[in-house]
Amino acid sequence: MTQPPGQQPPQGGFGAPFDPSQGPPPAAAPSYGYPPAPGAPQGPYGHRPGPYAPQPGPYGQQPSGPYGAQPGPQGSQQPAPYGAGSPPPDPGGAGKRRGPFTGKPALIIGAVLAVVLVAGTGVWLATGDGKPAAGTGGATGTPSGSAATGKDGKDGKDEKVAGPTAAELNAGRKAGEAKVLWLRENGVDLPQYGEEAYGPWFAGDTVVKAMYRTVSGYAAADGAEQWTLALPTKLCAAPTLPTDDGKIVVGIEDNVSEREASCSVLQMIDLRTGRAGWKKTVDRTGMQDGLSHVAMAVSGDTVTFGRTGNTDAFRVSDGTKLFGKREDVCQPYAFTSGPRMIAAVSCQVEPADPVRQQVQEVDPVTGKPLWTYRVKDGWKVSHVFSTRPLVLSIQKDEEWAGVVLNDDGSLRSQLITGTGSYAVRCGEDSVEAGGTLDGCAGVTADADRLYLATLPEVTKESSINKVVAFDLATGRILWDVTGPEDQNLLPLRMEGSDVLIRVEPSYRKGGEVATVAPSGGALKTLLRHPASGAAAESTLYRSKVAYVDGRSFILASRISADDDAEEMAATALMVFGR
């Protein structure tokens, strides 16, 4: 339930985070006490458990604290997909965790670059030793170094499974429904428990997706493959956005070992051509650095490679290093992509001292802060929901608060969320647990309001959620709009002055792309996906959605199946349009 507009908050709860007028923490000599990666194992090296330790699950019992001290936004759950494309249960074991934002395991980059075009295949190989990778990899073959046996224990020669075709899904299309313009099977042989997908990224008329050791570009209009780049090792990190001229830098592992590989190699890729550019290895020899998750971002011509206690920044166009570790006790560990570079910063004077956090706007060329906002002690920055206006998601254990800042970093308001639970879909429950600082779905903002999806209210008969609008000046709820039965609403971004919303599919109803006016009211459908494709659309696990030029691009965020044949045939990307 959401708090009625105008209701006064109870007194005595979580106070507003520190005002910038209180100033930053006292300066001191740099120390080696930077915070370790959350969830790092206990041992003789001083690792302390972070505030994001494994929780019972996204729907476990939550604390019922006073105003402002409420459970964090929950990972929005789609109806559990059946069949190919649906991840198996968490295999358990070290390094696997679930948190309040996500339903998937946490995912924990030189040399002279050689690029070889394999004649007649359209497959580019990126290697670090001047030699072609073994095999063609990509969508036309088995990635180099992958296991020869199938997931069902057979020899890997599983009987071919055919996924649905666009023509088949369109056969039952009704009047007024959009078409399935094209779709793409996974086509990539994956490790036993599947892999995370990256993208979709757009460069001109090309849409790009990446998974495991393969990056592929397709014509946005008809899905024709433009290029495929086979990587020597698996992808382990990526920004949410490329540069304006279609270049991106991704993180890949430094070797193929499942136990000893480090996410320490940076690889630049031109998304328009599929050609690999410069390649660098980041020094991660420090113990705490080596254990840290990686958070990447692109702002202008700068790519940042952040982890606990340190961030390195490079020029995207040529790989020149721009800035690195500061001579300070306060170190940025993650940044936002896009025109405004916002940093999450951790401060620790001595190893035994508690970690304190800040938010800064940073010059993307020099790395120098333009202003600093100090977060209340004990609270940490989990995500940035919007950079303009600037809206922060901060957490303390399972408690959550939304904070709105002015352009100069001063406090504008704090969201008065009442007793509602909010469903924001981010890469992980926090950037420290392995996600990016930005790129959350389920939330967007304009100059005056923040729009946030609620967690569905589930009964025996149905599941229904809402989109709630907050006044950024006061933090109060202005209005809400209720979604259709069994179809979650997920705000994506602003479409002109309106809120662009993904209406997720049920098994009988296709998804939609809709808008709602900033003043509230009824949903207005822009694109209704065909009901005949609803079952296929529902298999796209925790889908990432982009609405571009009147088409909706739906990408599965993770692919896994019981055997190799199903895995290869799993639908990875669906595109709808008129």
N, C-alpha and C positions, 0 to 999 in steps of 0.2 A: 504494500500500500504506500501511497505517496502522501506527503504532508499537504493539507489544504492550503491554498494561497492565503497569505496574510497571517497565518498562525505564528504566534511568538515562540521562539525556541526556549526550552527550559534553561534555567541558569545552572552554572556550575560544571558544565561539560568542558570539552576540549576547547581551549582558547585559541585565538587567532595566532598563526605563526609569528615569529619575531618580526617586528617592524624593522626596515632597513636602517632606521635612525639609530638603532642600538649598535650598529656597526658590526664589522666582521669579528671573528674570534681573535684573541691576541696573537700577534706574530711570534714565532719562535723558530729556532733552527730546525731544518728538515730532519726527520727521523725515519727509521725503517718501520714505523708502526702503522702503515697504511692498512685499511681494512681488508681482510681476506675475502675470498669469494664466499658468498653465502652457501651454507651447506657443506663447506670444506670439512674433511674428516678431522676429528679431534686427535691431537698428538703432541709431541714434545716441542713443536715449533710455535706454540702460542696461537694456534687457530682457534677462533671463537665462533660459536654458532651465531649466524645472522638472524635477523627478524623474519626471514622467509623460510624457516624450517618447514619440513613436510607437514601438511595439514591433513585432517581427516578426509577432505574432499570438498568440492565446490558447494555441496549442499549439506555439509555437516552442520552441527549446531553452532550458532554464532553468538558472540557476546551481545548482551542487550544493554550497552552502555548509554550514557546520556547523550544529548545532542552533540553532534560533531564527532563522537567516538563510536562509529558504527562499522559494521562489516564492510570490507572493500568491495568494489564492483566485481561481480562474478563473471567467469568466463561464459559467454553466451553459448548455449548448447543447441545445436540443430537436432532434429529427430535422428536417432542413431541409425546411420546408413547400414544396410545389409549388403553382403556380397563384396565384389571387387572394389577396392578403393577404401574400404573401411579398415582403420588400424586395429590390430589385435589388442587384447588387454595388455596393460603395462607388464613387461616381463619381470619387473622387479629387479632387485640388485642395486649395487652402488651406483650413484649418479642418476637414478631415476626418481623423479619426484613430481608431485602434482601440487598446484597451488590454486588460490581463489580466482585466477584469471584464465586458467587454461585447462584443457583436457588432454594434453599431450606431454610426454616426457620432456624435461629440460634438456636443451642441447648445449651440451657444454660447448704471416701466412706464410736473396738472390743469386739469381744466376742469370746468364745471358739467355734471353728468350728466343726460342726458335718457333716459327709458325709455318706449318706445311699444309698446303691444300691437297687433299687426296683426290686425284683426278677422277671425275665422273661421279663422286659421291656427295659433293657439297659439304663434306665434313672437314672442319678445321681441327688440327691437333695442336695443343699448347704444351710444350715440354720445357724443362729447365736445363737440359744438357745438350741442346743443339740437335737432338735426334727425334724422329717421329715416335709417338707413343706406340706401344705394342697393340696392334689391332686398330680398327677404325673407330670403335666406340660409338657414342652418340646413339641416335635413334635407329641406326642401321646395323648395330652389332652390340656385342657385350662389352661394357666398359672395361678398360684395362684393369686387371687385378681382381675382378669380381670372382666370387665362388663359382665352381663348375657344377656343384650340385644344387638341385632345386630345394625349395623350402619344405617340400613334402618328403625329402630324403631320397628322391630319385636322382637320376644323372643329369638333370637340368633340361632334358629333352621332353618337356611336358607337351601334351597335346595342345595344339593351338586353340585358344578361346577367342571368339570374335565379340567385340563390344558392339553396342548399338550404332547405327549410322544416322546421320542427319535426316536422310530420306525416310527411314523407318519411323523416326520420332515425329516427323512432320505429317505422316500419313493420316494421323487422327486429329490434326489441327483444326480448330473451330474458328469461325468468323470472329475477327477482332483480336485473335491471338497472334503474337509475333512468331517468326520462324526460328528454328534452330539453323543458323546460318552455316555453322560448321562446328566440328568438335575434333579433339585430338586425344588419342589413347596415350597412356603413359609411355610405353615403348622403351622403358629403361629398366634393365635388370638391377634390382636393389638388394641390399643386405636383408638379413632375416626379418627384422622388425620394421622394414620400410624406412622412408626418409621424408624429410620436410621439403616442401616446394618453396621456391623464391619467385617473386614477381606478383602479378604481371607488371612488366615495365614496358613503356611505350617510347618509340623513337621514330618520328615521322609516321609512315603507314605500316610500321612493323610492331608487333606485340611479341614480347619475349618472356619465356618461362625458364626456370633453371631447377634442376634436381640432381642430387648426388654428384656425378662427374660430367653432366651434360647440360649445356645451355643451348636453347633453340629459339630461332626467330621465325615468325609466321606473318604472312600478309594479313593485316587486320580485316580486310574485306572478305576474303574467301578461305583463309587458313592454309594457303599454299606455303610449304616450307621454304624459307628464304636461305637459311643457313643453319648449321649445327656445329657447335664448338665442343670438342671432347677435352675435358680437363684431366690432368694426370692423377689427381687425387680428389677427394670429395669436398664439396662446398661446405663451409662451416659458419659463414657469416656473410651478410650483405646489407646494404642500405635499403631504405624503403623507396628512394627515388634516384634516378640517374641525373646527370647534368642536363642542361637545356639543349646541348648539342648531341645528346644520345650516347654518352659514355658512362660507364659504371665501373667501380672497383669492388671486387668481391674478395672474401677471405676463403682460402682453401688450406687443407692440411698439408704439413710438410713431408708426410710419407703415408704409406697405405696401411700401416699397422693400426689395428683397432684399439690397442691398449696404449701405444706410445706416441701416437700422432698428436701434433700440436697445431692448433689453429693459428698459424703464424706467417702464412704467405699471402701477399697481396697480388691480385691479378687484375689488370685493367682490361676491359672488353669494350669494343665499339659495337653498340647494339644495332647500328644501321647495317653494318657489313658482317658482323660475327667474327671479326679478326681480333685476336688477342694482342694487346699492347705490352707496356712495360710490366715487369714482375719484380717484386722485392720481398725479402724475408725480414720480418720484424724481430728484433732481439727480445726473446722472452725467457732469459736465463734465470731471472730472479724467481725464488720459490713462490711467492705470493702472486707474482705476475703470471707465472706458468700455470697456476691453478685457476686464474680468472676467466670468466666468460668474456666474449668479445661483443662489443656493440659498435656498429659502423653507421656512418652518416655521410651524406654529401650536401655541401652548401656552396653554391657558386662553383669554383674550380678547385674546391678543397674536399678531400675525403679524410675522415677521422677514423682511427682504429683505437677504440677505447676499451679499457679494462680496469679493474679495481686498482686504484693508486697511480694510474698513468694513462696518458693518451698520446699517440703520435699522429701527426697530420701531414698529408702529402698533397702535392698539386696533381689533380687528376690527369691533366693533359700530358705531363712528362715525368711524373713520379718524384719530382724534387721535394725533399723534406722541408716543411714550412715551420713546424714547431713540435715540441715534445714535452718531456717532463718539466714541470715548473720548479723553480728553486723556492719552494714554499711548503708549508704543511698542508695546504689545500690543493688537491689535485682533481681535475675533471675526469670523469670515468665514462661519460656518454654525452652525445650531442644529438640535436634534431637535424633532420634533412630539410632542404628547402631554402628559401631566401633569408630566413632569420635563424642564426645559429644560437640555440639555447643550450647551455651546459648544465648537467647535474654534477655537483662537486662534493667531494668528501674531505673533511678536515680532521686531523688528529695530531696533537702536539707531541705527545709521548705515547709509546706503545700501550701503556696501561690506561690511557685516557679514553673516554667514550668518543665515538665517532660523531661528529656534527656535520650537517650538510647545508649546502648553499645551492642557489640557482643563479646563474650568470648569463647575460648576453655577451657573446664573444665575437671579436673581429675574426672572420674566417681566414684571413691571410696571416695575421700575426699571433693569433691566439690570446690576445690581451682582452681582459674583461672590460666591458663598457659600464656595467653596473653589477651590484651583488645584492641578492636577497637571501637572508638567513632563515632557514627553516627551524621551527621549534625543536628544541633538544629532544632526542629520542625518536624523531620522525625522519623518514627517508623519502626521497623522491622516487616514485615508482614509474611514472610516465608523464609526458607532456601531451595533454589532450589537444591543445591548439597553441600556435605560436603568435597569432594575431587575430583576436585577442589572446593574451597569454593565460592559459588555464593549466594548472598543475594538479596531478594526482599524487597525494602523499599518503604514506602508510606508517603505522606503528603496530607491529605484529599484525593482528587481524583487523585493526581499526583503520578507517579510511576517512580522508577529507579532501574536498576539492577547493583549491585556492585560486583566486583570480588576481592577477597583477596588472598594474598599469604599464604603459610602454617603457617607463623609466625604472621599472622594477619595484615600485612601491605597491603596498597592499591596496587592492581595490575592494574586494569582498571575499567572503567565504560562503560556499554553497550551503544553504539550509536544506538538507536532504530529508529531514524527518526520519521515518522508520522504513523508507523504501530501500530496496536492494536493486542495484543497477548492473546491467549486463554489458560490460565493455569487453570487446574481443581484441586482445593484444597478443603479441608473440609469446609472452610469458607473463606471469603475474607481477613481475617487476623487471626492470632493466638489469639489475644485479643478478637475477636468476637466469639470464641468458637472452633476454629479448632486446628489442631496440627501444630507444627512449620515446620514439614517436610511432606513427603508423597504426594507431588503434582504430578499429571499426566500432560502431555503436555509439559514436560521439562526434559532434561537429559544433561549430560556433559561427555566429556572425558578430558584428560589432556590439550588439546589445544583449544577445542571448546565447546560452549553451543548451544544446539539445542532446539528451542522454536516454538510451534505451533502458527499460526496467527489466529485471529478471521475470520470466513468465510466471504467472499464477497458474498452477497446474491442479486440475480436478480430475475426477474419474472420467468426465465427459470431454474435457478440452484443455487446451493450454493457450493462454492469452497474455500478451505483454503490451506495453505502452511506450510512447516516446514522450518524455517530459521536457518542458522548456523552462530554464532558469533565467531570471533577470540578473545579468552580470553586475549591475549597479548595487543591488541589494542582496543577491544570493538566494532570493525567494523563488518558489515555483510560481510560474504564471499560468500555465495550462498544460494539459496532456491530451494525447490522441491515442485511441485504442486500436490495436491491429485486428485483423480477421482471426477467427478461430483457428488454432493450430498452425499459425503462420507468424513467426516472430518478425517484429519491426527492428531494423538496424540502420540508424542514421549513418550516411557515408561521407557526405560533404555538402557544401552549399551549391545549388544550381541557380545562378543568378541571386535573387533575393529569397528563394525558397529553399527548404531543407530537402535534400535528396535522400531517399530512403529505400533500402533493400527490403522487400517483403519476401521472406524466405519461403521455400516451397514446403508443402506437405506431400504425402504420398499420392494424394488425389488432385492437388492443385499445384500448378506451376508457380514459380516465383514471379515477382513483379519488381519493376523499378517505378517508384512513385515519388511525389513531392507533397509537402504540406506547407502552407503559408506561414510566415514567421509569427503571424497573429493567431495561429491555430486553425481549427476547422477540420474538414474531411480530407482524407487522402485523395490525391489526383493521380491516376495511373498514367504513366508515360509509356511503359512497355509491359505487356502482360505475356509472360512466357506460356507456351502451350501446356495444357494439362497432360497431353500425350507424352510429354518429356519429363513430367514431374518425378517419376521414379528414378530416372537417370540423373536428373539434376540433384536429387536428394542424396545420391551417393557421393557427391563432392564434399568431402569431409571438411568441416569448419571453413567453408569457402571464402576466398578472397574475391572481392567484387570491384570491378571498375566499369563505369558508364562513360563511354567515349564516343562522340559523333553519332549518337543515337543507337549505339550497340551496347549491350551488356556483356562483359567478359567475366566468366565465373571460373575460378581456378581452385582446385582442391589444394588445401594447405599441406596435406600429407597423403602419401600413397602407401598402402600395404595390403597384402593378400596372403592367403594360405599357401598358394603355390605360384611358381614363376609365370605360368601361362595366364592365370587370372590377373596377376600383377601387371604384366605387360599390356594386357587388354583393358585395364581399368581406365575409365574416362578421367582425364586429367584437366581438360579445359573445354568448356562449352561457351559458344558465342551466340547470342540471340539478337535479332533485329527485324526490320520490316522487309 
